[in-house]
Amino acid sequence: MRASHAREFKPALQTSFQTSLKGDSLAYSLLGAAQAVALVRTGTNLPQALAQLWARSETSPQARGAMQDIAYRCMRQLGQSEALIAQLAPKAPDPLVAALLACALALMTAPDAVAPYEEFTVVNQTVTAAEAHPDTARAKAMVNAVLRRFQRERAALLETALLQPVAQWNYPQWWIDAARTAWPRDWQAILQAGNGAPPLTLRINARKTSMEQYLQRLQQAGMAASAIGPYAVRLEKPVGVHLIPGFAEGVVSVQDAGAQLAAPLLDVQDGMRVLDACAAPGGKTCHILELADAQVTALDADPKRLARVGENLERLQLQATLRTADAQSAAWWDGQQFDRILADVPCTASGIVRRHPDIRWLRRKGDTLQLATLSAKILDNLWQMLAPGGKLLFVTCSLWPQESEAQAAAFAVRHQAVRLAAPGQLLPGGVAGQDQDGLFYALFQKNA
Ligand SMILES: C[S@@+](CC[C@H](N)C(=O)[O-])C[C@H]1O[C@@H](n2cnc3c(N)ncnc32)[C@H](O)[C@@H]1O
């Protein structure tokens, strides 16, 4: 990257500006997506950035869908787009201009078999979008020139950009290096899997249906699907939750196939006391309760996220005790030990980047150590709460050994914990047809 393209993002963006663009135009969606991308570049995660924009504008569901699609595509191709912009723009553009160009370039280089929009439409609508916002209006001619030059010199520009690993893989360099070090054989497949669109996997509620019944229900609804686990069903074409048969009545939930391994591994029996120590939004809490009549305490440090556990329990007609508390502390605990503990600890989320493609651009290299330190404290604190003979399942959605296997090994030594059979590291994608997220599982038992 040229020196003039070193990142200097202005933190103040005029995101509250109400545009006069037509709500159903591509220009409107491009401008919204660009604002979200610019917010990500100042440290906001993408779902929050989009929610922030939608909270103050009357954006139709269709336009929201289009904005979200463009912003997510942009995240998956940001390395390449920024390398192209560095070649094309005479000096580093202002943040919103850079984000708008990155969104346009993501559409113009989309890996889809059929391009999402005609290229000339993307160019025209990007210029229209630039004209419509005070932070980009002055750059209208530059935006036009950059995109038209990209059209003319596409092959050569891409060839040069792709010489840089960040542009080739669309991850920060430190992330590429970390993947290579941790997974010398699989790092390319791992990075590639993180750039794909995630599948839509459902978990059937064993209290309300069987796999056979539910597959039949989908067939009757004309939705192609296949069973990819004892409770896991993958829909061939992802759809919104409101279109999933039985979702509203709690017959199914959305949950990755890998994440569905947690509840069966915990081996919860009726009547057991179970602690789900980092529970929100409650996917695993609910699965535990679908499989056994257990007394579950669902804990989370974030009250807003914990409220989502409540909503999920309600939809599925299940019950648990909800506690907003810090799993590093025992201040909330009544001293009664648990038979089972699930520790689905906070982590870098490097194993679920295909669902959250913004994560790679938000994380910093030092986050891994910081989060591993926090989760070690959580694990150490939870161990005293486990009854003798009880089991603790440690889960992360990370690919970094520091947060996963190294953490598990050190924990076992610190507490003389017996390590039981568990999958260990699941790489994203996984075995053919399964297509799960990159999760880590370690199961411990306390000596009786
Ligand atoms: C990986 S998510 C849990 C996902 C959840 N188990 C599921 O399956 O839906 C980690 C959760 O840990 C929570 N968390 C972070 N730090 C925490 C702490 N110190 N104590 C308790 N919860 C914490 C976060 O708010 C987040 O909801």
The ligand as a MOL file (V3000), in Angstrom:
LIG
                    3D

  0  0  0     0  0            999 V3000
M  V30 BEGIN CTAB
M  V30 COUNTS 27 29 0 0 0
M  V30 BEGIN ATOM
M  V30 1 C -19.9910 -17.4970 22.4050 0
M  V30 2 S -21.1890 -16.5240 23.1480 0 CHG=1
M  V30 3 C -22.2730 -17.7300 23.8110 0
M  V30 4 C -23.2090 -18.3970 22.7990 0
M  V30 5 C -24.2770 -19.2380 23.4720 0
M  V30 6 N -23.7010 -20.2360 24.3370 0
M  V30 7 C -25.1800 -19.9080 22.4640 0
M  V30 8 O -24.9890 -21.0710 22.1400 0
M  V30 9 O -26.1310 -19.2620 22.0190 0 CHG=-1
M  V30 10 C -20.3690 -15.9400 24.5500 0
M  V30 11 C -21.2420 -15.1630 25.5370 0
M  V30 12 O -20.4520 -14.8900 26.6980 0
M  V30 13 C -20.9080 -13.6820 27.2490 0
M  V30 14 N -19.8460 -13.2220 28.1750 0
M  V30 15 C -18.7260 -12.5220 27.9000 0
M  V30 16 N -18.0040 -12.3160 29.0090 0
M  V30 17 C -18.6860 -12.9070 30.0210 0
M  V30 18 C -18.4600 -13.0340 31.4060 0
M  V30 19 N -17.3700 -12.5260 31.9990 0
M  V30 20 N -19.3840 -13.6870 32.1620 0
M  V30 21 C -20.4980 -14.2040 31.5790 0
M  V30 22 N -20.7610 -14.1050 30.2480 0
M  V30 23 C -19.8650 -13.4720 29.4980 0
M  V30 24 C -21.1770 -12.8030 26.0680 0
M  V30 25 O -22.0860 -11.7680 26.4140 0
M  V30 26 C -21.7490 -13.8100 25.0550 0
M  V30 27 O -23.1480 -13.7860 25.0980 0
M  V30 END ATOM
M  V30 BEGIN BOND
M  V30 1 1 1 2
M  V30 2 1 2 3
M  V30 3 1 2 10
M  V30 4 1 3 4
M  V30 5 1 4 5
M  V30 6 1 5 6
M  V30 7 1 5 7
M  V30 8 2 7 8
M  V30 9 1 7 9
M  V30 10 1 10 11
M  V30 11 1 11 12
M  V30 12 1 11 26
M  V30 13 1 12 13
M  V30 14 1 13 14
M  V30 15 1 13 24
M  V30 16 1 14 15
M  V30 17 1 14 23
M  V30 18 2 15 16
M  V30 19 1 16 17
M  V30 20 1 17 18
M  V30 21 2 17 23
M  V30 22 1 18 19
M  V30 23 2 18 20
M  V30 24 1 20 21
M  V30 25 2 21 22
M  V30 26 1 22 23
M  V30 27 1 24 25
M  V30 28 1 24 26
M  V30 29 1 26 27
M  V30 END BOND
M  V30 END CTAB
M  END
